């Protein structure tokens, strides 16, 4: 028997050394805690680098951090983060996004032989390597090939602790893929309709702005370069579809004659394919789901050219013109 005056060992209340099972449990708990710390670091990196620390952002700007929306669809029409809306020729490979977290490239070819308008035939999306969060992941889609997995066959961000914060799923195999990148506050939707690919994104504002001067060519940021813009009056009808028929087809799903409606008419006329109505309708529904301010949902062309005004600005503009007209009488 031990000396009754001897104090118990610090290892155990009974003075016995820890058992193997106790050590194993401690190691498992430490491993779990280490893993959780890595996830917290991943989340902390997201908060600090993409949302400017929510409380600090709100104090500085008087509002919570925001989100932006961009889309490309049809022949193709690009809605930029800043609500510019362009119809573009952009033949070949052009970057939609190129920032510190994300790279998106659209590759387009003429909708028909000799046509100025093009359609997107391939999309390449790269989620860049982010310490403690995800491995670099590449997603590639082509017409008639919308995989429900990344290029390496995986459906998440890899084995890192934050890997589950990047995921991919298909809502409609072969025609609709959705990618969630929670670690950067981003959702991407890729669709195929009428032998073209559509792209739509909702992204944290600070992620969209995280790029250098060398990354200035981004269609989602600046819209299409002036040399690549098409007026929607520059169209040549293909097949037997008349402008009245095209308007009627588009009106069924797009009752408001905004830029989505006019883009739909342009696409149906220039392609001769009524299925292009679906691309414009889906783009409008994505905008409805992704835009933080639904007052900016409908954009209206000032004429047949490029300049656009949001619905909230149109009424004050018309009122101002009316007052100006009165003053000249």
N, C-alpha and C positions, 0 to 999 in steps of 0.2 A: 504494500500500500504506500502511497505517496505521503510526503510530509503534510499534515493538515494545515500547517502554517504557510505552505507554499502557494503563491497566487496562481490562478489558472493561466494557461497559455493565452497569448493574444490571438492565436489562431482560432480558438474554439472556446466557448463558455465552459466546456467540460475538460479543457486542457489537452484534447487530442488533436493531432495534425489534420488538416483538411483531407477529405477522401478524394479519390479520383473523380467521382461523380460531381462533387462540389466544384472542383477545379474546372471540369468540363463545362458545367453550368455557367461559371464565371466567365470562361472564355467565350461562350456563346453570347452571353449578355454584352460583353465588351465588343464582340464583332457586330452585334445588332446596333449598339450605340454608335460605333464607328460608321456603320452604313447610314444610320439616320443623320449623323453629322454631315456626311457627304451630300445627302439629299438636301439638307438644310442649306449647305453651301451652294448647291445648284440653284435652289429657290432664291437664296439671298442674292446670288449673282444675277438672276433674272430680274429681281426687284430693283437692284441698284443700277444695273446697266440698261434696263429697258423701260423702267417706270420711274426713274429718278427718285426712288424712295417715296412711296405714296404720300406720307404726311408732309414731307418737305415740298413735294410737287404742289400739293394742294395749298400750302401756305404761300408759296411763291406766286402761283398762278390763279389762286382763288377758285380752282376747280379740280376734280380728280383727273388722273391721266387719261388720255383719249386713245381712240382707235381710228384707223383709216381704212378705206376700201378702194380697191382697184379691180378692173375687169378687162378682159379682152375676149371678143367673140365675133363670129360672122366673118366679114370680108376685109380685114378684121377691124373692128371698132374698139377703141381703147378709151375707157373712162379712167382718168388719172386720180391720184390721191386728192388733188386740188379741184376736182369736179370739172376739169377740161375734158372735152369729148371730141375725139378725132377719128375720122375714117382714114386708114393708112394703107400704103402699098407695101412697105417694109418687106421686100422679097429677101429670102435668106434668113440667117440667124440674127435676132435682135434681143437684147436684154430687157426684160420687163422689170426686173429687180436685181440689184447688185450691191449688197451692204455687208456689214461685218458678220451677219448671222445667216444670210440667205441669198442664194443666187437662183434666178429664174430666167430661162431663155426660151423664146418662141421661134420656131423655124417655119417659115411660110413659103408657099409657092403659088403661082397664078391660079385663080379659080377656074380659068379656062385658057386655052391657047390664044395668045394675043391680048388677053385682058390686063388692064392696069391693076385691078383689085386682086388681092391674094387671100388665101385662107391658111390658118395655122394647121400644119400637118404633124408637128412634133413639139413636145414640151419637155424641157429638162429642168429639174428642180434639185438644187443641192442645199442640204441642211449642213452648215459648216460645223466642224469639230468644236465642241464646247466642253472645257474641262469639268469633270465631275457630273456632267449632264448626259451628253450623247456622243457617240462616235459619228464621224461624218457619214451622212446617208445621201444616196442619190436616187431620185425617182425619174424614170423616163417613160413617157407615154407617146404613142404614135397612133395615127388613124387606124382603127380596127385592132388596136393592141393597147388596152388600158389595164395594166397589171394591178392586182390588189396587193402588191408588195413592193418593197424597194428593190434596187438593182441586185443586191446580194441575197435576195429571197426572204429577208426579214420583214416583220410588220411593226417593229418598234425601233427605239433609238439605240439598241444594243445592250450590253451587259453592265454598263456603268449604273451607279445607283439611281440616276435620273432618267434611265433609258425609257421607262414607261411614260415619260412626259412627251414623247413623240410616238404617234401611232397612226396607222393607216387602216381604212376600212372601205368597203364598197357598198354603196346603197343600192346599186343596180349593176350587176356584173357586166363589164364590157362597155358601159356607157356613163358611169358616174362613180368617181372615186373621191373620198374626202380624207384629208390629212390634217390631224390635230397636232400642233406643236405648242403645248401648254407652257413650256419653259420660256418661250418668247411671245406668248399671248397671240398666237397666230392660228388661223383656220384657212385652209385652201380647198377649193372644190375644182375638180377637172371633169369636164363633160365631153362626150362626143355626140354631135348631132349633125346630120347632113354632110357627112364626110369631112368634118372640120372639128377642131378641138377648141373648147372654151376654157378660160381660166378666170377664177374669181378668188379674191383674198380679202380677209379681214386681219389686220396686223396692228400690234401696239405701235403707237405713234413714234416712240423713241427708237424702236427697232427700224422702222422705215427711214429714219433720219440718220442712222448710224453708218455713214459712208464718207469717203474722202473725196477730194476734188477730182481725183483720177477716175472715180466711179460715177461721173456725172451723167452718162448716157443711160438713162433708165426710163422706159416708156411710161411706167407707173408714176414716176416723179414729174417728168417734164412733158409727158405726152409725146406724140410723134414729132420729129423734126419737121420744120416747115417744108423742106424739099420732099418729104415723104407723105404729105397730107393730100387726100383726095376730097374734092367737094362732092357731096352726095348728088349734085346735079350731073356729075361726070359718070353717066351710066349708059350702058348699051344693053338693050333688051335681048335676051336669049330665049329661044323656044317660043311657045305660043302664049305666054303669060303677058297680059297687058297691064298697064299701070293701074287701071281701075280694078282688075282682078287681084293684083298684088295688094292694093290698099284694103280690099275687102278681106283677103286672107289674113292680113296682119291685124286688122281691126277686131277680129273675133277674139284674139287673146290680149290685145293691147289697145284698149278703148281710148286711152289718152294719147293724143298725137304729139308725143314728146320725142326725144332723140332715139329712144328704143323703137318706137313705131316707125320713124323715118329710116332708121337703119334696117329694120325688117323689110320695108318696101324696097330699099336699095339692094339688099341681098337677094330677095326673091327675083327681082327683075334681072340682075346681072348674072345670076346663076341659073335661072329657069327652074329652080328647085323649091317647091312650096315648103319643104321640111326646114328651111332656114327660119321659118317663123318660130320654131321651137327654141332655137338658140337665143333669139332676142327675148322671148318670154322668160326663159330660165335666167338670163342675165338680169332682168328686172327683178325677179323674185330673189336672187342672190343679193342684189342691192338693198331690197326691202329688209332682208334678214341681217345684213352686215353693216349698213350705214347707221352710225350713232344718232344722226339727225335726219329723221324721215322727211323733214321739210325740204331736204335737198335730193329727195328721191327722183323727182321728175325734172329733167333739164330740157330746155327748149331752145332750138336754134333761132338766132336773130334773123337769119336769112338762110339761103341754101348753102352758105359757106360754113366756116369753122366756128366763129365766135358764139359762145353759149352763155345763157344766164340761168341761174337756178330759179325755181318757181317763186321763191321768197323775194327775189330781186325784180322780177318781171313787173309786178303791180306798181311798186314805187317808180320804176322807170317810165311806165306808161303814164302815171299821174304827172310826173315831171314834164314829159313831152306835152301833155295836155295843157299844163299851166304855161309852158313856153309858147304854145300856139295861141292861147288867150292873150298873152302879153303882146303878141305881134299884130293882133287885130285892131 
